[in-house]
Amino acid sequence: MKDDEIMRCPYCKSENTKVIDSRETKDGKVRRKRKCLDCGKNFTTYELFEQRLFRLDELEEKVRKIEDIVKHW
Ligand SMILES: [Zn+2]
C-alpha cells in the first residue's frame, strides 16, 4: 500500500475510515464520501481515478456524448 492511499480522518487522524459514497466529477476525479469509524464524522475526499476505473469512465463519457447527439437530432 502506498502512503497516499491511506485516507486519514481530518478530525481525529484515524486511518479507520470507510467509503460510503463514490461519485465522478467532470475533471476526472472521484469524490468519495467517507465515514470515520472512530469518531463517526463524515468527510469528503477528491481522488484521481484509478487506472482501471478511468477506462470505464472514458467509455461512459463516450456513451453520454452519443446520447447527447441522439437527443439533438
Ligand atoms: Zn475520526
N, CA, C, O and the ligand as a Tripos MOL2 file, in Angstrom:
@<TRIPOS>MOLECULE
protein
  293   291    74     0     0
PROTEIN
NO_CHARGES

@<TRIPOS>ATOM
      1 N           0.8310   -1.2070    0.0000 N.3       1 MET1
      2 CA          0.0000    0.0000    0.0000 C.3       1 MET1
      3 C           0.8660    1.2590    0.0000 C.2       1 MET1
      4 O           1.8070    1.3920    0.7830 O.2       1 MET1
      5 N           0.5220    2.1670   -0.8930 N.am      2 LYS2
      6 CA          1.2200    3.4450   -0.9070 C.3       2 LYS2
      7 C           0.6510    4.3340    0.1980 C.2       2 LYS2
      8 O          -0.4900    4.1760    0.6310 O.2       2 LYS2
      9 N           1.4800    5.2620    0.6310 N.am      3 ASP3
     10 CA          1.0710    6.1410    1.7200 C.3       3 ASP3
     11 C          -0.1620    6.9680    1.3750 C.2       3 ASP3
     12 O          -1.0390    7.1760    2.2140 O.2       3 ASP3
     13 N          -0.2180    7.4430    0.1170 N.am      4 ASP4
     14 CA         -1.3130    8.3440   -0.2530 C.3       4 ASP4
     15 C          -2.6410    7.6080   -0.4280 C.2       4 ASP4
     16 O          -3.6760    8.2390   -0.6440 O.2       4 ASP4
     17 N          -2.6160    6.2850   -0.3380 N.am      5 GLU5
     18 CA         -3.8690    5.5420   -0.4400 C.3       5 GLU5
     19 C          -4.5830    5.4580    0.9090 C.2       5 GLU5
     20 O          -5.7640    5.1200    0.9900 O.2       5 GLU5
     21 N          -3.8420    5.7720    1.9500 N.am      6 ILE6
     22 CA         -4.4610    5.7480    3.2760 C.3       6 ILE6
     23 C          -5.1230    7.0940    3.5230 C.2       6 ILE6
     24 O          -4.4590    8.1300    3.5350 O.2       6 ILE6
     25 N          -6.4140    7.0710    3.7170 N.am      7 MET7
     26 CA         -7.1570    8.2950    3.9730 C.3       7 MET7
     27 C          -7.3800    8.4280    5.4730 C.2       7 MET7
     28 O          -8.0220    7.5950    6.1140 O.2       7 MET7
     29 N          -6.8260    9.5030    6.0010 N.am      8 ARG8
     30 CA         -6.9950    9.7350    7.4300 C.3       8 ARG8
     31 C          -8.1670   10.6680    7.6870 C.2       8 ARG8
     32 O          -8.4530   11.5770    6.9080 O.2       8 ARG8
     33 N          -8.8130   10.4200    8.7710 N.am      9 CYS9
     34 CA         -9.8930   11.3020    9.2040 C.3       9 CYS9
     35 C          -9.2960   12.6670    9.5410 C.2       9 CYS9
     36 O          -8.3390   12.7450   10.3120 O.2       9 CYS9
     37 N          -9.8550   13.7620    8.9660 N.am     10 PRO10
     38 CA         -9.3060   15.0990    9.2530 C.3      10 PRO10
     39 C          -9.5940   15.5530   10.6900 C.2      10 PRO10
     40 O          -8.9820   16.5040   11.1770 O.2      10 PRO10
     41 N         -10.5030   14.8870   11.3490 N.am     11 TYR11
     42 CA        -10.8750   15.3060   12.7130 C.3      11 TYR11
     43 C         -10.0150   14.6370   13.7690 C.2      11 TYR11
     44 O          -9.4880   15.3070   14.6570 O.2      11 TYR11
     45 N          -9.8640   13.3040   13.6820 N.am     12 CYS12
     46 CA         -9.1370   12.6050   14.7360 C.3      12 CYS12
     47 C          -7.9030   11.8730   14.2080 C.2      12 CYS12
     48 O          -7.2150   11.1900   14.9670 O.2      12 CYS12
     49 N          -7.6140   12.0140   12.8850 N.am     13 LYS13
     50 CA         -6.4400   11.4090   12.2420 C.3      13 LYS13
     51 C          -6.4580    9.8790   12.2250 C.2      13 LYS13
     52 O          -5.4190    9.2430   12.0430 O.2      13 LYS13
     53 N          -7.5930    9.3170   12.4070 N.am     14 SER14
     54 CA         -7.6980    7.8630   12.3900 C.3      14 SER14
     55 C          -7.6060    7.3390   10.9510 C.2      14 SER14
     56 O          -8.0710    7.9970   10.0210 O.2      14 SER14
     57 N          -7.0190    6.1780   10.7720 N.am     15 GLU15
     58 CA         -6.9890    5.5480    9.4420 C.3      15 GLU15
     59 C          -8.1700    4.6110    9.2690 C.2      15 GLU15
     60 O          -8.3340    3.9940    8.2160 O.2      15 GLU15
     61 N          -8.9650    4.5100   10.2680 N.am     16 ASN16
     62 CA        -10.0760    3.5770   10.3000 C.3      16 ASN16
     63 C         -11.3160    4.2090    9.6740 C.2      16 ASN16
     64 O         -12.2780    4.5310   10.3710 O.2      16 ASN16
     65 N         -11.2840    4.3870    8.3320 N.am     17 THR17
     66 CA        -12.3840    5.0540    7.6410 C.3      17 THR17
     67 C         -13.0150    4.1410    6.6060 C.2      17 THR17
     68 O         -12.4100    3.1620    6.1680 O.2      17 THR17
     69 N         -14.2320    4.4710    6.2240 N.am     18 LYS18
     70 CA        -14.9930    3.6430    5.3040 C.3      18 LYS18
     71 C         -15.5980    4.5270    4.2220 C.2      18 LYS18
     72 O         -16.0910    5.6160    4.5150 O.2      18 LYS18
     73 N         -15.5630    4.0610    2.9590 N.am     19 VAL19
     74 CA        -16.1940    4.8120    1.8640 C.3      19 VAL19
     75 C         -17.6900    4.5200    1.8790 C.2      19 VAL19
     76 O         -18.0950    3.3590    1.8180 O.2      19 VAL19
     77 N         -18.5080    5.5550    1.9580 N.am     20 ILE20
     78 CA        -19.9550    5.3300    1.9520 C.3      20 ILE20
     79 C         -20.6020    5.7940    0.6520 C.2      20 ILE20
     80 O         -21.7390    5.4240    0.3590 O.2      20 ILE20
     81 N         -19.8860    6.6020   -0.1310 N.am     21 ASP21
     82 CA        -20.4390    7.0530   -1.4040 C.3      21 ASP21
     83 C         -19.3060    7.4660   -2.3250 C.2      21 ASP21
     84 O         -18.3010    8.0070   -1.8630 O.2      21 ASP21
     85 N         -19.4510    7.2210   -3.6190 N.am     22 SER22
     86 CA        -18.3940    7.4870   -4.5860 C.3      22 SER22
     87 C         -18.9990    8.1170   -5.8210 C.2      22 SER22
     88 O         -19.9210    7.5600   -6.4170 O.2      22 SER22
     89 N         -18.4900    9.2730   -6.2130 N.am     23 ARG23
     90 CA        -19.0670    9.9430   -7.3720 C.3      23 ARG23
     91 C         -17.9980   10.5400   -8.2740 C.2      23 ARG23
     92 O         -16.9830   11.0460   -7.7940 O.2      23 ARG23
     93 N         -18.2300   10.4810   -9.5920 N.am     24 GLU24
     94 CA        -17.2760   11.0560  -10.5400 C.3      24 GLU24
     95 C         -17.4850   12.5560  -10.6190 C.2      24 GLU24
     96 O         -18.6090   13.0460  -10.5140 O.2      24 GLU24
     97 N         -16.3780   13.2860  -10.8080 N.am     25 THR25
     98 CA        -16.5020   14.7030  -11.1190 C.3      25 THR25
     99 C         -16.0560   14.8940  -12.5590 C.2      25 THR25
    100 O         -15.4260   14.0110  -13.1420 O.2      25 THR25
    101 N         -16.3850   16.0590  -13.1380 N.am     26 LYS26
    102 CA        -16.1220   16.2780  -14.5610 C.3      26 LYS26
    103 C         -14.6360   16.3890  -14.8790 C.2      26 LYS26
    104 O         -14.2250   16.1410  -16.0130 O.2      26 LYS26
    105 N         -13.8320   16.7590  -13.8930 N.am     27 ASP27
    106 CA        -12.4010   16.9250  -14.1680 C.3      27 ASP27
    107 C         -11.5960   15.6520  -13.9280 C.2      27 ASP27
    108 O         -10.3970   15.7160  -13.6530 O.2      27 ASP27
    109 N         -12.2450   14.5070  -14.0300 N.am     28 GLY28
    110 CA        -11.5300   13.2400  -13.9770 C.3      28 GLY28
    111 C         -11.1360   12.7930  -12.5830 C.2      28 GLY28
    112 O         -10.2160   11.9940  -12.4110 O.2      28 GLY28
    113 N         -11.8270   13.3050  -11.6050 N.am     29 LYS29
    114 CA        -11.5450   12.8880  -10.2390 C.3      29 LYS29
    115 C         -12.7620   12.1820   -9.6690 C.2      29 LYS29
    116 O         -13.8710   12.2630  -10.1980 O.2      29 LYS29
    117 N         -12.5160   11.5010   -8.5890 N.am     30 VAL30
    118 CA        -13.6430   10.8600   -7.9340 C.3      30 VAL30
    119 C         -13.8020   11.4580   -6.5420 C.2      30 VAL30
    120 O         -12.8450   11.6070   -5.7810 O.2      30 VAL30
    121 N         -15.0440   11.7910   -6.2470 N.am     31 ARG31
    122 CA        -15.3410   12.3680   -4.9440 C.3      31 ARG31
    123 C         -15.8680   11.2570   -4.0500 C.2      31 ARG31
    124 O         -16.8510   10.5970   -4.3860 O.2      31 ARG31
    125 N         -15.2380   11.0580   -2.9510 N.am     32 ARG32
    126 CA        -15.6640    9.9830   -2.0700 C.3      32 ARG32
    127 C         -16.1220   10.5380   -0.7370 C.2      32 ARG32
    128 O         -15.4380   11.3310   -0.0890 O.2      32 ARG32
    129 N         -17.2840   10.0980   -0.3620 N.am     33 LYS33
    130 CA        -17.7760   10.4130    0.9720 C.3      33 LYS33
    131 C         -17.2950    9.3110    1.8870 C.2      33 LYS33
    132 O         -17.5190    8.1290    1.6250 O.2      33 LYS33
    133 N         -16.6410    9.6960    2.9500 N.am     34 ARG34
    134 CA        -16.1240    8.7040    3.8780 C.3      34 ARG34
    135 C         -16.6490    8.9520    5.2740 C.2      34 ARG34
    136 O         -17.0300   10.0610    5.6500 O.2      34 ARG34
    137 N         -16.6500    7.8860    6.0080 N.am     35 LYS35
    138 CA        -17.0850    7.9750    7.3930 C.3      35 LYS35
    139 C         -15.9690    7.4460    8.2640 C.2      35 LYS35
    140 O         -15.4010    6.3870    7.9940 O.2      35 LYS35
    141 N         -15.6590    8.1890    9.3090 N.am     36 CYS36
    142 CA        -14.6480    7.7400   10.2460 C.3      36 CYS36
    143 C         -15.3020    6.7730   11.2310 C.2      36 CYS36
    144 O         -16.3130    7.0870   11.8580 O.2      36 CYS36
    145 N         -14.7090    5.6090   11.3490 N.am     37 LEU37
    146 CA        -15.3030    4.6030   12.2250 C.3      37 LEU37
    147 C         -14.9360    4.8400   13.6930 C.2      37 LEU37
    148 O         -15.4980    4.2200   14.5950 O.2      37 LEU37
    149 N         -13.9920    5.7400   13.9090 N.am     38 ASP38
    150 CA        -13.5900    6.0090   15.2870 C.3      38 ASP38
    151 C         -14.3870    7.1430   15.9190 C.2      38 ASP38
    152 O         -14.8810    7.0050   17.0380 O.2      38 ASP38
    153 N         -14.5190    8.2900   15.1930 N.am     39 CYS39
    154 CA        -15.2500    9.4180   15.7870 C.3      39 CYS39
    155 C         -16.6410    9.5820   15.1590 C.2      39 CYS39
    156 O         -17.4540   10.3670   15.6450 O.2      39 CYS39
    157 N         -16.9090    8.8370   14.0760 N.am     40 GLY40
    158 CA        -18.2580    8.8460   13.4990 C.3      40 GLY40
    159 C         -18.5540   10.0170   12.5890 C.2      40 GLY40
    160 O         -19.6860   10.1560   12.1250 O.2      40 GLY40
    161 N         -17.5570   10.8810   12.3120 N.am     41 LYS41
    162 CA        -17.7970   12.0480   11.4600 C.3      41 LYS41
    163 C         -17.6350   11.6900    9.9870 C.2      41 LYS41
    164 O         -16.8790   10.7850    9.6330 O.2      41 LYS41
    165 N         -18.3640   12.4190    9.1280 N.am     42 ASN42
    166 CA        -18.2620   12.2250    7.6880 C.3      42 ASN42
    167 C         -17.3490   13.2750    7.0940 C.2      42 ASN42
    168 O         -17.3230   14.4140    7.5600 O.2      42 ASN42
    169 N         -16.5950   12.9020    6.0650 N.am     43 PHE43
    170 CA        -15.8010   13.8800    5.3320 C.3      43 PHE43
    171 C         -15.7090   13.4390    3.8860 C.2      43 PHE43
    172 O         -15.9710   12.2810    3.5610 O.2      43 PHE43
    173 N         -15.3320   14.3720    3.0150 N.am     44 THR44
    174 CA        -15.2910   14.1090    1.5810 C.3      44 THR44
    175 C         -13.8720   14.2330    1.0730 C.2      44 THR44
    176 O         -13.1450   15.1430    1.4710 O.2      44 THR44
    177 N         -13.4710   13.3260    0.1960 N.am     45 THR45
    178 CA        -12.1410   13.4110   -0.4110 C.3      45 THR45
    179 C         -12.2870   13.4480   -1.9300 C.2      45 THR45
    180 O         -13.2260   12.8920   -2.4990 O.2      45 THR45
    181 N         -11.3310   14.1170   -2.5670 N.am     46 TYR46
    182 CA        -11.2630   14.1310   -4.0250 C.3      46 TYR46
    183 C         -10.0170   13.3720   -4.4340 C.2      46 TYR46
    184 O          -8.9030   13.7280   -4.0490 O.2      46 TYR46
    185 N         -10.2140   12.3190   -5.2210 N.am     47 GLU47
    186 CA         -9.0770   11.4880   -5.6080 C.3      47 GLU47
    187 C          -9.0540   11.2960   -7.1090 C.2      47 GLU47
    188 O         -10.0870   11.3730   -7.7740 O.2      47 GLU47
    189 N          -7.8810   11.0470   -7.6320 N.am     48 LEU48
    190 CA         -7.7640   10.7190   -9.0450 C.3      48 LEU48
    191 C          -8.3130    9.3160   -9.2740 C.2      48 LEU48
    192 O          -8.2230    8.4440   -8.4100 O.2      48 LEU48
    193 N          -8.8690    9.1260  -10.4340 N.am     49 PHE49
    194 CA         -9.3610    7.8040  -10.7900 C.3      49 PHE49
    195 C          -8.2390    6.7840  -10.8000 C.2      49 PHE49
    196 O          -7.1150    7.0740  -11.2090 O.2      49 PHE49
    197 N          -8.5580    5.6110  -10.3510 N.am     50 GLU50
    198 CA         -7.6210    4.5140  -10.5360 C.3      50 GLU50
    199 C          -7.6470    4.1540  -12.0190 C.2      50 GLU50
    200 O          -8.6480    4.3530  -12.7070 O.2      50 GLU50
    201 N          -6.5210    3.6190  -12.4940 N.am     51 GLN51
    202 CA         -6.3800    3.3360  -13.9180 C.3      51 GLN51
    203 C          -7.5530    2.5310  -14.4970 C.2      51 GLN51
    204 O          -8.1000    2.8800  -15.5430 O.2      51 GLN51
    205 N          -7.9230    1.4730  -13.8140 N.am     52 ARG52
    206 CA         -8.9510    0.5940  -14.3730 C.3      52 ARG52
    207 C         -10.3240    1.2660  -14.3840 C.2      52 ARG52
    208 O         -11.1620    0.9620  -15.2330 O.2      52 ARG52
    209 N         -10.5500    2.1790  -13.4390 N.am     53 LEU53
    210 CA        -11.8180    2.8910  -13.4150 C.3      53 LEU53
    211 C         -11.8330    3.9560  -14.4960 C.2      53 LEU53
    212 O         -12.8860    4.2860  -15.0420 O.2      53 LEU53
    213 N         -10.6550    4.4930  -14.8010 N.am     54 PHE54
    214 CA        -10.5490    5.5600  -15.7790 C.3      54 PHE54
    215 C         -11.0150    5.0930  -17.1510 C.2      54 PHE54
    216 O         -11.6980    5.8300  -17.8630 O.2      54 PHE54
    217 N         -10.6480    3.8730  -17.5190 N.am     55 ARG55
    218 CA        -11.0550    3.3450  -18.8220 C.3      55 ARG55
    219 C         -12.5710    3.2350  -18.9000 C.2      55 ARG55
    220 O         -13.1830    3.5750  -19.9120 O.2      55 ARG55
    221 N         -13.1590    2.7580  -17.8240 N.am     56 LEU56
    222 CA        -14.6100    2.6390  -17.7600 C.3      56 LEU56
    223 C         -15.2550    4.0130  -17.8820 C.2      56 LEU56
    224 O         -16.2700    4.1830  -18.5590 O.2      56 LEU56
    225 N         -14.6460    4.9930  -17.2120 N.am     57 ASP57
    226 CA        -15.1660    6.3500  -17.2470 C.3      57 ASP57
    227 C         -15.1240    6.9130  -18.6600 C.2      57 ASP57
    228 O         -16.0580    7.5860  -19.0960 O.2      57 ASP57
    229 N         -14.0440    6.6390  -19.3690 N.am     58 GLU58
    230 CA        -13.9240    7.1230  -20.7530 C.3      58 GLU58
    231 C         -15.0400    6.5410  -21.6150 C.2      58 GLU58
    232 O         -15.6210    7.2320  -22.4510 O.2      58 GLU58
    233 N         -15.3260    5.2690  -21.3990 N.am     59 LEU59
    234 CA        -16.3960    4.6240  -22.1520 C.3      59 LEU59
    235 C         -17.7340    5.2730  -21.8340 C.2      59 LEU59
    236 O         -18.5260    5.5560  -22.7330 O.2      59 LEU59
    237 N         -17.9780    5.5050  -20.5620 N.am     60 GLU60
    238 CA        -19.2440    6.1230  -20.1660 C.3      60 GLU60
    239 C         -19.3660    7.5240  -20.7440 C.2      60 GLU60
    240 O         -20.4520    7.9550  -21.1330 O.2      60 GLU60
    241 N         -18.2370    8.2340  -20.7990 N.am     61 GLU61
    242 CA        -18.2170    9.5770  -21.3620 C.3      61 GLU61
    243 C         -18.6220    9.5300  -22.8370 C.2      61 GLU61
    244 O         -19.3830   10.3780  -23.3030 O.2      61 GLU61
    245 N         -18.1120    8.5400  -23.5650 N.am     62 LYS62
    246 CA        -18.4490    8.3950  -24.9850 C.3      62 LYS62
    247 C         -19.9300    8.1000  -25.1500 C.2      62 LYS62
    248 O         -20.5940    8.6560  -26.0250 O.2      62 LYS62
    249 N         -20.4400    7.2160  -24.2970 N.am     63 VAL63
    250 CA        -21.8580    6.8810  -24.3620 C.3      63 VAL63
    251 C         -22.6900    8.1380  -24.1230 C.2      63 VAL63
    252 O         -23.6860    8.3690  -24.8090 O.2      63 VAL63
    253 N         -22.2780    8.9490  -23.1480 N.am     64 ARG64
    254 CA        -23.0030   10.1760  -22.8370 C.3      64 ARG64
    255 C         -23.0120   11.1250  -24.0290 C.2      64 ARG64
    256 O         -24.0320   11.7450  -24.3290 O.2      64 ARG64
    257 N         -21.8590   11.2370  -24.7140 N.am     65 LYS65
    258 CA        -21.7730   12.1230  -25.8690 C.3      65 LYS65
    259 C         -22.6910   11.6350  -26.9730 C.2      65 LYS65
    260 O         -23.3670   12.4290  -27.6280 O.2      65 LYS65
    261 N         -22.7130   10.3210  -27.1770 N.am     66 ILE66
    262 CA        -23.5830    9.7530  -28.2150 C.3      66 ILE66
    263 C         -25.0400   10.0260  -27.8540 C.2      66 ILE66
    264 O         -25.8400   10.3810  -28.7200 O.2      66 ILE66
    265 N         -25.3850    9.8620  -26.5870 N.am     67 GLU67
    266 CA        -26.7510   10.1360  -26.1520 C.3      67 GLU67
    267 C         -27.1270   11.5960  -26.4080 C.2      67 GLU67
    268 O         -28.2480   11.8960  -26.8180 O.2      67 GLU67
    269 N         -26.1710   12.5030  -26.1610 N.am     68 ASP68
    270 CA        -26.4050   13.9210  -26.4230 C.3      68 ASP68
    271 C         -26.6740   14.1670  -27.8940 C.2      68 ASP68
    272 O         -27.5920   14.9050  -28.2530 O.2      68 ASP68
    273 N         -25.8690   13.5440  -28.7450 N.am     69 ILE69
    274 CA        -26.0300   13.7080  -30.1910 C.3      69 ILE69
    275 C         -27.4150   13.1970  -30.6010 C.2      69 ILE69
    276 O         -28.1170   13.8430  -31.3800 O.2      69 ILE69
    277 N         -27.7930   12.0560  -30.0800 N.am     70 VAL70
    278 CA        -29.0990   11.4660  -30.4230 C.3      70 VAL70
    279 C         -30.2290   12.4120  -30.0070 C.2      70 VAL70
    280 O         -31.1950   12.6140  -30.7430 O.2      70 VAL70
    281 N         -30.0830   12.9890  -28.8030 N.am     71 LYS71
    282 CA        -31.1230   13.8900  -28.3010 C.3      71 LYS71
    283 C         -31.2880   15.1240  -29.1790 C.2      71 LYS71
    284 O         -32.3960   15.6330  -29.3480 O.2      71 LYS71
    285 N         -30.1700   15.6040  -29.7400 N.am     72 HIS72
    286 CA        -30.2270   16.8340  -30.5160 C.3      72 HIS72
    287 C         -30.5440   16.6250  -31.9750 C.2      72 HIS72
    288 O         -30.5610   17.5770  -32.7550 O.2      72 HIS72
    289 N         -30.7940   15.3990  -32.3470 N.am     73 TRP73
    290 CA        -31.1390   15.1530  -33.7460 C.3      73 TRP73
    291 C         -32.5770   15.5120  -34.0340 C.2      73 TRP73
    292 O         -33.0340   15.3660  -35.1680 O.2      73 TRP73
    293 ZN        -12.2950   10.4920   13.1120 Zn       74 ZN74
@<TRIPOS>BOND
     1     1     2 1
     2     2     3 1
     3     3     4 2
     4     3     5 am
     5     5     6 1
     6     6     7 1
     7     7     8 2
     8     7     9 am
     9     9    10 1
    10    10    11 1
    11    11    12 2
    12    11    13 am
    13    13    14 1
    14    14    15 1
    15    15    16 2
    16    15    17 am
    17    17    18 1
    18    18    19 1
    19    19    20 2
    20    19    21 am
    21    21    22 1
    22    22    23 1
    23    23    24 2
    24    23    25 am
    25    25    26 1
    26    26    27 1
    27    27    28 2
    28    27    29 am
    29    29    30 1
    30    30    31 1
    31    31    32 2
    32    31    33 am
    33    33    34 1
    34    34    35 1
    35    35    36 2
    36    35    37 am
    37    37    38 1
    38    38    39 1
    39    39    40 2
    40    39    41 am
    41    41    42 1
    42    42    43 1
    43    43    44 2
    44    43    45 am
    45    45    46 1
    46    46    47 1
    47    47    48 2
    48    47    49 am
    49    49    50 1
    50    50    51 1
    51    51    52 2
    52    51    53 am
    53    53    54 1
    54    54    55 1
    55    55    56 2
    56    55    57 am
    57    57    58 1
    58    58    59 1
    59    59    60 2
    60    59    61 am
    61    61    62 1
    62    62    63 1
    63    63    64 2
    64    63    65 am
    65    65    66 1
    66    66    67 1
    67    67    68 2
    68    67    69 am
    69    69    70 1
    70    70    71 1
    71    71    72 2
    72    71    73 am
    73    73    74 1
    74    74    75 1
    75    75    76 2
    76    75    77 am
    77    77    78 1
    78    78    79 1
    79    79    80 2
    80    79    81 am
    81    81    82 1
    82    82    83 1
    83    83    84 2
    84    83    85 am
    85    85    86 1
    86    86    87 1
    87    87    88 2
    88    87    89 am
    89    89    90 1
    90    90    91 1
    91    91    92 2
    92    91    93 am
    93    93    94 1
    94    94    95 1
    95    95    96 2
    96    95    97 am
    97    97    98 1
    98    98    99 1
    99    99   100 2
   100    99   101 am
   101   101   102 1
   102   102   103 1
   103   103   104 2
   104   103   105 am
   105   105   106 1
   106   106   107 1
   107   107   108 2
   108   107   109 am
   109   109   110 1
   110   110   111 1
   111   111   112 2
   112   111   113 am
   113   113   114 1
   114   114   115 1
   115   115   116 2
   116   115   117 am
   117   117   118 1
   118   118   119 1
   119   119   120 2
   120   119   121 am
   121   121   122 1
   122   122   123 1
   123   123   124 2
   124   123   125 am
   125   125   126 1
   126   126   127 1
   127   127   128 2
   128   127   129 am
   129   129   130 1
   130   130   131 1
   131   131   132 2
   132   131   133 am
   133   133   134 1
   134   134   135 1
   135   135   136 2
   136   135   137 am
   137   137   138 1
   138   138   139 1
   139   139   140 2
   140   139   141 am
   141   141   142 1
   142   142   143 1
   143   143   144 2
   144   143   145 am
   145   145   146 1
   146   146   147 1
   147   147   148 2
   148   147   149 am
   149   149   150 1
   150   150   151 1
   151   151   152 2
   152   151   153 am
   153   153   154 1
   154   154   155 1
   155   155   156 2
   156   155   157 am
   157   157   158 1
   158   158   159 1
   159   159   160 2
   160   159   161 am
   161   161   162 1
   162   162   163 1
   163   163   164 2
   164   163   165 am
   165   165   166 1
   166   166   167 1
   167   167   168 2
   168   167   169 am
   169   169   170 1
   170   170   171 1
   171   171   172 2
   172   171   173 am
   173   173   174 1
   174   174   175 1
   175   175   176 2
   176   175   177 am
   177   177   178 1
   178   178   179 1
   179   179   180 2
   180   179   181 am
   181   181   182 1
   182   182   183 1
   183   183   184 2
   184   183   185 am
   185   185   186 1
   186   186   187 1
   187   187   188 2
   188   187   189 am
   189   189   190 1
   190   190   191 1
   191   191   192 2
   192   191   193 am
   193   193   194 1
   194   194   195 1
   195   195   196 2
   196   195   197 am
   197   197   198 1
   198   198   199 1
   199   199   200 2
   200   199   201 am
   201   201   202 1
   202   202   203 1
   203   203   204 2
   204   203   205 am
   205   205   206 1
   206   206   207 1
   207   207   208 2
   208   207   209 am
   209   209   210 1
   210   210   211 1
   211   211   212 2
   212   211   213 am
   213   213   214 1
   214   214   215 1
   215   215   216 2
   216   215   217 am
   217   217   218 1
   218   218   219 1
   219   219   220 2
   220   219   221 am
   221   221   222 1
   222   222   223 1
   223   223   224 2
   224   223   225 am
   225   225   226 1
   226   226   227 1
   227   227   228 2
   228   227   229 am
   229   229   230 1
   230   230   231 1
   231   231   232 2
   232   231   233 am
   233   233   234 1
   234   234   235 1
   235   235   236 2
   236   235   237 am
   237   237   238 1
   238   238   239 1
   239   239   240 2
   240   239   241 am
   241   241   242 1
   242   242   243 1
   243   243   244 2
   244   243   245 am
   245   245   246 1
   246   246   247 1
   247   247   248 2
   248   247   249 am
   249   249   250 1
   250   250   251 1
   251   251   252 2
   252   251   253 am
   253   253   254 1
   254   254   255 1
   255   255   256 2
   256   255   257 am
   257   257   258 1
   258   258   259 1
   259   259   260 2
   260   259   261 am
   261   261   262 1
   262   262   263 1
   263   263   264 2
   264   263   265 am
   265   265   266 1
   266   266   267 1
   267   267   268 2
   268   267   269 am
   269   269   270 1
   270   270   271 1
   271   271   272 2
   272   271   273 am
   273   273   274 1
   274   274   275 1
   275   275   276 2
   276   275   277 am
   277   277   278 1
   278   278   279 1
   279   279   280 2
   280   279   281 am
   281   281   282 1
   282   282   283 1
   283   283   284 2
   284   283   285 am
   285   285   286 1
   286   286   287 1
   287   287   288 2
   288   287   289 am
   289   289   290 1
   290   290   291 1
   291   291   292 2
@<TRIPOS>SUBSTRUCTURE
     1 MET1         2 RESIDUE 1 A MET
     2 LYS2         6 RESIDUE 1 A LYS
     3 ASP3        10 RESIDUE 1 A ASP
     4 ASP4        14 RESIDUE 1 A ASP
     5 GLU5        18 RESIDUE 1 A GLU
     6 ILE6        22 RESIDUE 1 A ILE
     7 MET7        26 RESIDUE 1 A MET
     8 ARG8        30 RESIDUE 1 A ARG
     9 CYS9        34 RESIDUE 1 A CYS
    10 PRO10       38 RESIDUE 1 A PRO
    11 TYR11       42 RESIDUE 1 A TYR
    12 CYS12       46 RESIDUE 1 A CYS
    13 LYS13       50 RESIDUE 1 A LYS
    14 SER14       54 RESIDUE 1 A SER
    15 GLU15       58 RESIDUE 1 A GLU
    16 ASN16       62 RESIDUE 1 A ASN
    17 THR17       66 RESIDUE 1 A THR
    18 LYS18       70 RESIDUE 1 A LYS
    19 VAL19       74 RESIDUE 1 A VAL
    20 ILE20       78 RESIDUE 1 A ILE
    21 ASP21       82 RESIDUE 1 A ASP
    22 SER22       86 RESIDUE 1 A SER
    23 ARG23       90 RESIDUE 1 A ARG
    24 GLU24       94 RESIDUE 1 A GLU
    25 THR25       98 RESIDUE 1 A THR
    26 LYS26      102 RESIDUE 1 A LYS
    27 ASP27      106 RESIDUE 1 A ASP
    28 GLY28      110 RESIDUE 1 A GLY
    29 LYS29      114 RESIDUE 1 A LYS
    30 VAL30      118 RESIDUE 1 A VAL
    31 ARG31      122 RESIDUE 1 A ARG
    32 ARG32      126 RESIDUE 1 A ARG
    33 LYS33      130 RESIDUE 1 A LYS
    34 ARG34      134 RESIDUE 1 A ARG
    35 LYS35      138 RESIDUE 1 A LYS
    36 CYS36      142 RESIDUE 1 A CYS
    37 LEU37      146 RESIDUE 1 A LEU
    38 ASP38      150 RESIDUE 1 A ASP
    39 CYS39      154 RESIDUE 1 A CYS
    40 GLY40      158 RESIDUE 1 A GLY
    41 LYS41      162 RESIDUE 1 A LYS
    42 ASN42      166 RESIDUE 1 A ASN
    43 PHE43      170 RESIDUE 1 A PHE
    44 THR44      174 RESIDUE 1 A THR
    45 THR45      178 RESIDUE 1 A THR
    46 TYR46      182 RESIDUE 1 A TYR
    47 GLU47      186 RESIDUE 1 A GLU
    48 LEU48      190 RESIDUE 1 A LEU
    49 PHE49      194 RESIDUE 1 A PHE
    50 GLU50      198 RESIDUE 1 A GLU
    51 GLN51      202 RESIDUE 1 A GLN
    52 ARG52      206 RESIDUE 1 A ARG
    53 LEU53      210 RESIDUE 1 A LEU
    54 PHE54      214 RESIDUE 1 A PHE
    55 ARG55      218 RESIDUE 1 A ARG
    56 LEU56      222 RESIDUE 1 A LEU
    57 ASP57      226 RESIDUE 1 A ASP
    58 GLU58      230 RESIDUE 1 A GLU
    59 LEU59      234 RESIDUE 1 A LEU
    60 GLU60      238 RESIDUE 1 A GLU
    61 GLU61      242 RESIDUE 1 A GLU
    62 LYS62      246 RESIDUE 1 A LYS
    63 VAL63      250 RESIDUE 1 A VAL
    64 ARG64      254 RESIDUE 1 A ARG
    65 LYS65      258 RESIDUE 1 A LYS
    66 ILE66      262 RESIDUE 1 A ILE
    67 GLU67      266 RESIDUE 1 A GLU
    68 ASP68      270 RESIDUE 1 A ASP
    69 ILE69      274 RESIDUE 1 A ILE
    70 VAL70      278 RESIDUE 1 A VAL
    71 LYS71      282 RESIDUE 1 A LYS
    72 HIS72      286 RESIDUE 1 A HIS
    73 TRP73      290 RESIDUE 1 A TRP
    74 ZN74       293 GROUP 0 **** ****
